[in-house]
Amino acid sequence: MSSYHIKNLEEYFQVYRKSIREPENFWQEIAEEHFVWRKKWDNVLSWDFSKPEVKWFENAKLNITENCIDRHLLTKGDKTAIIWEPNDTEEKAVKISYRELHEKVNQFANVLKANGIEKGDRVCIYLPMIPELTYAVLACARIGAIHSVVFAGFSSSALATRTNDADCKLLITSDGSFRGDKTIDLKKIVDKALEECPGVQTVLVAKRTGGEVNMKEGRDKWLQPLMEESSTKCDPEIMDAEDPLFILYTSGSTGTPKGMLHTTAGYMVYSAYTFKNIFNYQNDDVYWCTADIGWITGHSYIVYGPLLNGATTVMFEGVPSYPDFGRFWEIVEKHKINQFYTAPTAIRALAKRNLEFVEKYDLSSLKVLGTVGEPINEEAWHWYNDNIGKNKSPIVDTWWQTETGGIMISPIPFATPTKPTFATLPFPGIQPALMDENGQELEGHQVDGRLCIKFPWPSMARTIWGNHDRYRDTYFSAFKDKYFTGDGALRDEVGYYRITGRVDDVIIVSGHNLGTAPIEDAINEHPAVAESAIVGFPHDVKGNALYGFVILKEVGETRKKENLIKEINQQIADKIGPIAKPDKIQFVDGLPKTRSGKIMRRILRKIASKDTSNLGDTSTLLNPEVVQDIIHGAL
Ligand code: PRX
């Protein structure tokens, strides 16, 4: 018997040791005991990181939605699967039982089928946080279509790139979305995107805001009436363990976004098992993750992980500041939330406000608190621990990535003693390694290096959609036979890990991954711009903010600088989305470059951080004279 629920530190070490010594037995026992299979696997694991190729539960047959929904119907049909909390406090929350979820997902699946979607087809989902988003994800999985959810804050251009990259046949959206006091016309963004996406034959439009929309004849259809007239029965498509489940895009340091491909069985087993343990989920608990389903956190820990455990999961449409900064805590009291999972950025933003916003509410239901997406600083950790957890709810600082599919390093509540700013210990099955710059593994304690994983885990992404070479080059070429995360980390005297941040050109702003290259490309497309460089600098709420150094084409560009900054920002919002707008833009005459023409970002980062006392060796620069000018003009 495997231990599906780790209760104390001793048990964690026992389970961890077993997961390393006998990984196949370990995962096989969990898979056998806690899921329904149409056929069991022939082989638990085969792998070769040099290709790279990884297969878990080979030749097993299953459907993940049978595990998320059908198997709970007998015992938990009336249990609430989803609590949907709308943006506006005046609108009533909606509770969706497992039985209703089953019906809706089947109806939606039948709509997809009626519109020509078959196993293996790609479906793009561009929706706000409304129940239809969860139905859409599960409806795809029900019929074996591959979902590609695009966060509904992305621009039309970003949506078009992703839709075309995955070659989606059908797109699901809504008329609009509510976010705080704003109403966003999503359908207009979609219409613009689809001008560039000839492959999309059908658009299903959910009604949310009631705003006016243009429905293109033969292409656009209202979703809800089609669902209502569809059967509530839809037999699940029987999938192979390694059949694709979804694509989710993440920024790379260079080039186009990477469509990370996740497959069925391994992802299912890992997201379910991590959810149970890392949030210590108990039968009648109400669990809330504040992320958007447009990110991996929402995929694994709003939809799949909780539903696989028959949990009650909350979906929140709005933002933490609307109608005021007490909204999160109002929801915690209202739904008696037991587990609360959010991003350090949100904590920092709320910690700046008056404590009255917290103290007004009864938070005594909380048992476990979580953070994700970026390092949490000590001050924010203590604020969270003291004021929200009242020093009684352990904080799980969970480190993981879109690529890893599930949480990799995290405390297990009530087992692992927490330590502020440390993600602590690897989850069972995860074998981290810290590497030095020469490719040697750093053994022992009190070392820091580049964080790699040296053994496969069930939910790892199997490839980048349409570009396996890029997958190998990005993740498996820096260190032989190891998955390289792109993060730096240190291991302390007891073996706890602390993530120190990205070591590549990805910058994490408010918990969102942003690659510098796509932002620079967007800036460079402005007709007045010759060249640009984006770097990150520390920001007390966002973690990092962006600083853009821009060279204009014409010496003495006559237009007002403020206007240019506005235009450049608009260009970035159009190409990527508002989250990628820099906080500061400085116009410069030159950028520090090496003799081979590479921008020395190290120097720009120091200038942006106002840390210019020691710029290091600048003698190898092609143009050292620009450095002083940039420092003088720094914002
Ligand atoms: O740098 C790490 C940071 O977020 C990156 C992954 O981003 P993304 O794929 O968008 O997934 C975010 C949600 C899982 C990582 O490479 N990161 C994530 N969690 C933490 C973190 N940095 C520090 N501490 C964390 N707990």
Residues whose N, C-alpha, C, O or C-beta is under 5 A from the ligand:
A	BS01	PRX	T250 T297 T371 V372 G373 E374 P375 D397 T398 W399 W400 Q401 T402 E403 T485 D487 I499 G501 R502 G511 N513
